[in-house]
Structure formats: C-alpha cells, structure tokens
Amino acid sequence: MFSWRCRLNIIMEKAEQIKYWADSSDRDYKTMHHLYEKKDYNWALFLGHLVIEKLLKAYFVKNVNNKPPLFIICYDWRKRPIYN
C-alpha cells in the first residue's frame, strides 16, 4: 500500500502535483481564515503554517524537483534558493 507521498511522486504528473498542493493550500487558507474570525488563534496559526508549507511544496515541485521533502520548512534552502 502506498502512502500519500508515494502516490504523489509516482502516479501524479508534475502539473497535477502542483495543483494538488495549491488546492490543498487554498482549502486550508479558507479554514484558517474562518478559525481566525472565530478567535481560535492557536489553530488558525497552525493552519497558517500548513498553508505556507503546502505553497512551498508546490513551488518546490515546479522549480526545484518533482519530489518535495517531507518537511519542506526544514529543507536547506541554501542548496537551492527560492530566487534564481
């Protein structure tokens, strides 16, 4: 049985992976905003970090490699900076 990470890397094409991470980030952003409006700041902040993580994964797949690291915030960006 494949994990979600294996499925993304093996089955999905590059464009599909980018769309997956961007769409997932959009859903989390809406939830984060809703939680913020309800003054549930701790969970809103947690989802905010997930939004950033997923957007970085979409960027990573598009510009660096087809396989984003599991915890992209821990990735050593000095190896390949965001800007070209």
MOVEN-V400003 format. One record per backbone hydrogen bond with DSSP energy under -0.5 kcal/mol. CO is the residue of the C=O (numbers start at 1). NH is the residue of the N-H. If there is no record, write none. Layout:
[[CO	NH] [CO	NH]]
//
This chain:
[[3	7] [4	8] [5	9] [6	10] [7	11] [7	12] [13	17] [14	18] [15	19] [16	20] [17	21] [18	22] [19	23] [20	24] [21	25] [22	26] [23	27] [24	28] [25	29] [26	30] [27	31] [28	32] [29	33] [30	34] [31	35] [32	36] [33	37] [34	38] [35	40] [36	39] [39	41] [40	44] [41	45] [42	46] [43	47] [44	48] [45	49] [46	50] [47	51] [48	52] [49	53] [50	54] [51	55] [52	56] [53	57] [54	58] [55	59] [56	60] [57	61] [58	62] [59	63] [60	64] [60	65] [66	68] [70	72] [71	74] [72	75] [75	77] [76	79] [76	80]]
//
